[in-house]
Amino acid sequence: MYKVTNPATGTVIEEFPTATDVQIAEAIEQAHRGYLSWKETPVETRAKIVQRVAEVFKERTDELAAIITQEMGKRIEESKGELGTVFEIFSYYAQNGQTLMADEPLEIQGGNAVIQKRPVGVILGIMPWNYPYYQVARFVAPNLMLGNTILLKHASNCPKSAAAIVSVLREAGVPEDAYINIYASNQQIASALADKRIQGVSLTGSERAGSAVAAEAGRNLKKVVLELGGSDPMVILDSDDLDKTVNIAVASRMGNMGQACNAPKRMIVMADIYDEFVEKLTEKMAAFAPGDPSDPSTTLAPLSSVSAADEVVRQIEEAVEQGATLRTGGYRIDRPGAYVQPAVLTDVTSEMAAYHEEVFGPAAIVFRASSEEEAVELANDTEFGLGSGVFSADPERARRVGDQIEAGMVYINQAGGSQADLPFGGIKRSGVGRELGPLGMDEFMNKKVVRL
């Protein structure tokens, strides 16, 4: 069952029935028929429609932001900010899609060739709850522009925003059979991946979900893109303004209440500034106070669900039991809803589960490093490899260390984030493939070689 449960109150707002097997079969056929016509729609027409999608998202910002604040507890200002990013993503592909899809001449031995960039068919998207519009946008925008059609399964706690996305796309002129929302079960998704009309699947979510979908996709020889977990390092080598650096650390860790795959979950700080950094970080993290996420003045919103909050607290308590030091927070706040007081953990060692796991909530783990070599070793000692950040008053020093970090993304003297024209993705257990930027259109593209 898909249902909206307000995580600030625990109240069930609305329920949506899971699709029947017949409805899923009809959706696949409809999306396939849609592909046959959508791919023939002039690219200029597709670009105008995709640009109009961006504009409708912007025009309906207040309405759409309120939905996800109620659905998954995001602070209202962050909800509006997410919609700003959605506008940028659809605009980027509308304005640059034709160039990214242009045929590519290729000089070869004994003649010439051309690489034609073409759509492949129906693509299945499996999207998470933490960024209900943004995650969908970065998958949908390039594929609609390219000429693919989409079946979209959203998270079970985001059915209202899933329906709102359909409404936006219809208003913008996207054909009904080019984008279809399905309230599907996991078993129905497994069955759908076996259908020959579906050409690929993109999933953003947990390692467990990614592994299951990748196995099913592999069994059926389907292309897969996975954006999974992360335990991103933030390496602080030195600072000529430690207060500013701490503010960046807090803001980036606490964005979306810590429920971001590419948030800096492990802060690796050089020994000479470690104590002062931890003191300032702890003071900042302790200052967050809970409130209604729909109130713009609120600084601490709930997590997405009570179960999510309980899991974060369990991980923190387990770390303390195993010998870590809890500097502040780490407990469920005594009020209705899924609120957790932000935590700072130190003295975490490789024998502890918290050293290896992703803590998906308002908690920062801080490590002391005595040298650049040790900082790099700590940064890379993880099964994840999504993003990272390196900070130093000497940009060349930061760049030198950043070049040694094993991750899909490295940010120098800035917090990791996301923007429409910058590729996003990771390595190791953080996933495969890239979204956004010029690489975002390549994943579900037939790069057809024509020998001249």
Buried (B, 14 or more C-beta within 10 A) or exposed (E): EBBBBBBBBEEEEEEBEBBEEEBBBBBBBBBBBBBEEBBEEEBEEBBBBBBBBBBBBBEBBEEBBBBBBBBBBBBBBBBBBBBBBBBBBBBBBBBBBBEBBEEEEBEEEEEEBEBBBBBBBBBBBBBBBBBBBBBBBBBBBBBBBBBBBBBBBBBBBBBBBBBBBBBBBEBBBBBEBBBBBBBBBBEBBBBBBEBEBBBBBBBBBBBEBBEBBBEBBEEBEBBBBBBBBBBBBBBBBBBEEBEEBBBBBBEBBBBBBBBBBBBBBBBBBBEEBBEBBBEBBBBBBBEBEBBBBBEEEBEBBBBBBBEBBBBBBEBBBBBBEBEBEBBBBBBBBEEBBBBBBBBBBBBBEEEBEBBBBBBBBBBBBBBBBEEBEBBBEBBBBBEBBBBBBBBBEEEEBBBBBBEBBBBBBBBBBEBBBBEBEBBBBBBBBBBBBBBBBBBBBBBBBBEEEEEE
